[in-house]
Amino acid sequence: MTDNGWSLGAGLDDRGVIVTGAASGIGRATAKAMADAGARVVAVDRDEQGVRQTIAEIGTPDRHIAIRFDLRDIGAIPHLVEQARDAVGSLWTLAHVAAVLRRQPLDEVTEDDWDLQLDVNLKASFFLNRAVGNAMVEAGGGGRIINFTSGAWLTGPASGSHAYVASKGGVVSMARGFAKHFGPHGILVNTVSPGQIDTPMQHVDNPAEIVEAAIQACPLRRIGQPEEVAAVVVFLASRHASFISGATINVSGASVMY
């Protein structure tokens, strides 16, 4: 890609980028958008077939790599980061999209349900952010860490997502802490807060009438597309977002306002 300084992904040419949750949905769209911006992508997901398909769709496999990884393996996160650096060089961006959601009534949430969602969505996020941030500090060139929450971190849970929303509220606070910690090293840490987006997660255990009600409640009267969120991630990774840190970016079509 030729960077004329004005493109959405200005400054991403040949940059090393990790994208988690890259097997589908927003993660896949983000991996593709980063590659289109000239970045070298490390696509990470526990779905090996899906993440390999993402790389196949990107093309130019010599510039990108797929890694199967389960975020619950906290002890292996430093190795994941090292593997990514070996594959694409020093890291410029972590786009941490991966998450897990179990929809269920409040009184049916078990300890296992809670642990799974908090372990993947919050605990793993903490250790992955820290490992990537420290790698960026060591490299000395600054960087971008972009996490994902949900609009429900502000409005409260809906459709049986109590544990999920608790984890996503934690992500916002966690990212603010990392923004303060890594800021002096030129590392910007932000969070993207999507609204209703047309991804596989959106439709799992979520009745069609609930999805439709959310669409009608959105002032734009439609559901968002993964590519619309991916574009925001690319912007945050670019040189255009050089003074944005500690922010939670609302990408909800005005379904949530703050």
C-alpha positions as CSV (number, residue, x, y, z in Angstrom):
1,M,0.0,0.0,0.0
2,T,1.2,3.5,-0.8
3,D,0.7,5.8,2.2
4,N,0.1,9.4,1.0
5,G,-0.4,10.6,4.6
6,W,-4.1,11.0,4.3
7,S,-5.4,7.5,4.1
8,L,-7.4,6.1,7.0
9,G,-4.5,3.8,8.0
10,A,-1.7,6.4,7.5
11,G,1.5,5.1,9.2
12,L,0.6,1.5,9.2
13,D,2.8,0.3,6.3
14,D,4.8,-2.7,7.4
15,R,3.7,-2.3,11.0
16,G,3.3,-5.5,13.1
17,V,-0.3,-5.9,14.3
18,I,-1.9,-8.5,16.5
19,V,-5.7,-9.0,16.0
20,T,-7.4,-11.4,18.4
21,G,-10.8,-13.0,17.6
22,A,-9.7,-12.9,14.0
23,A,-11.6,-16.0,12.9
24,S,-14.9,-14.1,12.3
25,G,-16.9,-11.0,12.8
26,I,-15.2,-7.8,13.8
27,G,-11.9,-9.6,14.4
28,R,-11.8,-10.9,10.8
29,A,-12.9,-7.5,9.4
30,T,-10.2,-5.8,11.5
31,A,-7.5,-8.2,10.3
32,K,-8.5,-7.6,6.7
33,A,-8.6,-3.8,7.2
34,M,-5.2,-3.7,8.8
35,A,-3.7,-5.7,6.0
36,D,-5.4,-3.4,3.4
37,A,-3.7,-0.5,5.3
38,G,-0.3,-2.2,4.7
39,A,0.2,-3.7,8.1
40,R,1.6,-7.2,8.7
41,V,-1.1,-9.1,10.6
42,V,-0.8,-11.8,13.3
43,A,-4.4,-13.2,13.3
44,V,-5.1,-15.0,16.6
45,D,-8.1,-17.1,17.5
46,R,-8.9,-20.5,19.1
47,D,-10.8,-21.4,16.0
48,E,-7.8,-22.6,13.9
49,Q,-9.8,-23.3,10.7
50,G,-11.5,-19.9,10.9
51,V,-8.3,-17.9,11.5
52,R,-6.6,-19.7,8.7
53,Q,-9.5,-18.8,6.4
54,T,-9.0,-15.1,7.4
55,I,-5.4,-15.2,6.3
56,A,-6.4,-17.0,3.1
57,E,-8.9,-14.2,2.4
58,I,-6.3,-11.5,3.1
59,G,-3.9,-13.0,0.6
60,T,-0.1,-12.4,0.5
61,P,0.4,-15.1,3.2
62,D,4.1,-14.3,3.3
63,R,3.3,-11.1,5.1
64,H,0.7,-12.5,7.6
65,I,0.4,-15.4,10.0
66,A,-2.4,-17.3,11.7
67,I,-1.9,-18.5,15.3
68,R,-4.4,-20.8,17.1
69,F,-4.5,-19.7,20.7
70,D,-6.9,-20.1,23.7
71,L,-6.9,-16.9,25.8
72,R,-7.5,-18.9,28.9
73,D,-3.9,-20.1,28.7
74,I,-2.7,-17.1,30.6
75,G,0.8,-18.6,31.2
76,A,1.4,-18.9,27.4
77,I,0.6,-15.2,26.6
78,P,4.2,-14.1,26.8
79,H,5.1,-16.8,24.3
80,L,2.3,-15.7,22.0
81,V,3.6,-12.2,22.0
82,E,7.2,-13.4,21.3
83,Q,5.9,-15.6,18.5
84,A,4.1,-12.6,17.0
85,R,7.3,-10.5,17.2
86,D,9.3,-13.2,15.5
87,A,6.8,-13.4,12.7
88,V,6.2,-9.7,11.9
89,G,8.9,-7.8,13.7
90,S,8.3,-5.2,16.5
91,L,4.7,-4.7,17.3
92,W,2.8,-1.5,16.7
93,T,-0.8,-2.4,17.5
94,L,-2.8,-4.9,19.5
95,A,-6.4,-5.0,18.4
96,H,-7.9,-7.2,21.1
97,V,-11.3,-8.1,19.8
98,A,-11.8,-11.6,21.1
99,A,-14.5,-12.3,23.7
100,V,-17.0,-14.9,24.9
101,L,-20.6,-14.4,25.7
102,R,-23.1,-16.8,27.4
103,R,-26.6,-15.4,27.4
104,Q,-28.7,-16.7,30.3
105,P,-31.2,-15.5,32.9
106,L,-29.5,-14.0,35.9
107,D,-30.5,-16.8,38.3
108,E,-29.1,-19.4,35.9
109,V,-25.5,-17.9,35.8
110,T,-23.2,-20.5,37.3
111,E,-19.7,-20.1,38.7
112,D,-18.4,-21.8,35.6
113,D,-20.3,-19.3,33.4
114,W,-18.9,-16.4,35.4
115,D,-15.3,-17.7,35.4
116,L,-15.3,-18.4,31.6
117,Q,-16.4,-14.9,30.7
118,L,-14.3,-13.1,33.3
119,D,-11.2,-15.2,32.4
120,V,-11.4,-14.7,28.7
121,N,-12.8,-11.1,28.6
122,L,-11.0,-9.5,31.5
123,K,-8.3,-11.6,33.0
124,A,-6.7,-12.5,29.6
125,S,-7.1,-8.9,28.4
126,F,-5.1,-7.7,31.4
127,F,-2.2,-10.1,30.9
128,L,-2.2,-9.7,27.1
129,N,-2.3,-5.8,27.3
130,R,0.6,-6.0,29.8
131,A,2.7,-8.3,27.7
132,V,2.2,-6.4,24.5
133,G,2.7,-3.1,26.2
134,N,6.0,-4.2,27.8
135,A,7.1,-5.5,24.4
136,M,6.4,-2.1,22.9
137,V,8.3,-0.4,25.7
138,E,11.3,-2.6,25.1
139,A,11.2,-1.8,21.4
140,G,11.1,1.9,22.2
141,G,8.9,3.1,19.3
142,G,5.5,3.6,20.9
143,G,2.4,1.8,19.8
144,R,-1.3,1.4,20.0
145,I,-3.4,-1.0,22.2
146,I,-7.1,-1.2,21.3
147,N,-9.5,-3.1,23.5
148,F,-13.2,-3.9,23.1
149,T,-16.1,-3.4,25.4
150,S,-19.8,-3.2,24.9
151,G,-22.2,-0.3,25.0
152,A,-23.8,-2.2,27.9
153,W,-20.8,-1.3,30.1
154,L,-22.6,2.0,30.4
155,T,-26.3,1.1,30.1
156,G,-26.3,-2.2,32.0
157,P,-27.0,-5.7,30.6
158,A,-29.7,-6.8,28.3
159,S,-30.7,-10.2,26.8
160,G,-29.2,-12.2,29.7
161,S,-25.6,-10.8,29.5
162,H,-25.0,-10.1,33.1
163,A,-21.6,-11.7,33.5
164,Y,-20.5,-10.6,30.1
165,V,-21.3,-7.0,30.8
166,A,-19.5,-7.2,34.2
167,S,-16.4,-8.3,32.4
168,K,-16.7,-5.6,29.7
169,G,-17.1,-2.9,32.3
170,G,-13.8,-4.1,33.8
171,V,-12.2,-3.7,30.4
172,V,-12.9,0.0,30.3
173,S,-11.4,0.6,33.7
174,M,-8.4,-1.7,32.9
175,A,-7.7,0.2,29.6
176,R,-7.7,3.5,31.4
177,G,-5.1,2.2,33.9
178,F,-2.9,1.0,31.0
179,A,-3.3,4.4,29.2
180,K,-1.8,6.1,32.3
181,H,0.9,3.5,32.7
182,F,2.1,3.2,29.1
183,G,1.5,6.8,28.0
184,P,4.9,8.1,28.9
185,H,6.3,5.5,26.5
186,G,4.2,6.8,23.6
187,I,1.8,3.9,23.8
188,L,-1.8,4.9,23.4
189,V,-4.5,2.7,24.9
190,N,-8.1,3.0,23.9
191,T,-11.3,1.0,24.0
192,V,-13.9,0.5,21.2
193,S,-17.6,0.2,22.3
194,P,-19.7,-1.3,19.5
195,G,-23.5,-1.3,19.5
196,Q,-25.5,-4.0,17.7
197,I,-23.2,-5.4,15.0
198,D,-24.0,-8.1,12.6
199,T,-21.6,-10.8,13.9
200,P,-22.0,-14.4,14.9
201,M,-22.0,-13.4,18.5
202,Q,-24.9,-11.1,18.0
203,H,-27.1,-14.0,16.9
204,V,-26.1,-16.7,19.3
205,D,-29.0,-17.5,21.7
206,N,-30.5,-14.1,20.8
207,P,-34.0,-14.4,19.4
208,A,-34.6,-12.7,16.1
209,E,-37.3,-10.5,17.6
210,I,-34.7,-9.2,20.2
211,V,-32.3,-8.3,17.4
212,E,-35.1,-6.6,15.4
213,A,-36.1,-4.6,18.5
214,A,-32.5,-3.4,18.9
215,I,-32.5,-2.3,15.2
216,Q,-35.7,-0.4,15.6
217,A,-34.4,1.3,18.8
218,C,-31.3,2.5,16.9
219,P,-31.8,6.0,15.4
220,L,-30.2,4.8,12.2
221,R,-32.8,1.9,12.0
222,R,-30.2,-0.7,11.1
223,I,-27.6,-3.0,12.5
224,G,-23.9,-2.1,12.1
225,Q,-21.5,-4.1,10.0
226,P,-18.1,-5.4,11.2
227,E,-16.3,-3.3,8.6
228,E,-17.7,-0.2,10.1
229,V,-16.1,-1.1,13.4
230,A,-12.9,-2.2,11.8
231,A,-12.5,1.2,10.2
232,V,-12.5,2.8,13.7
233,V,-9.8,0.4,14.8
234,V,-7.6,1.2,11.8
235,F,-8.1,4.9,12.6
236,L,-7.0,4.5,16.2
237,A,-3.9,2.6,15.1
238,S,-3.0,5.2,12.5
239,R,-1.0,8.4,12.9
240,H,-4.3,10.4,12.8
241,A,-5.1,9.3,16.3
242,S,-1.8,10.4,17.8
243,F,-3.4,12.3,20.7
244,I,-6.2,10.0,21.6
245,S,-5.7,7.8,24.7
246,G,-7.8,6.5,27.6
247,A,-10.9,7.0,25.5
248,T,-13.9,4.7,25.0
249,I,-15.1,5.2,21.4
250,N,-18.8,4.7,20.9
251,V,-19.6,2.9,17.6
252,S,-23.3,2.3,18.1
253,G,-25.2,4.4,15.5
254,A,-26.5,6.5,18.4
255,S,-28.1,3.5,20.2
256,V,-25.9,4.6,23.1
257,M,-24.9,8.2,23.6
258,Y,-22.3,9.7,25.9
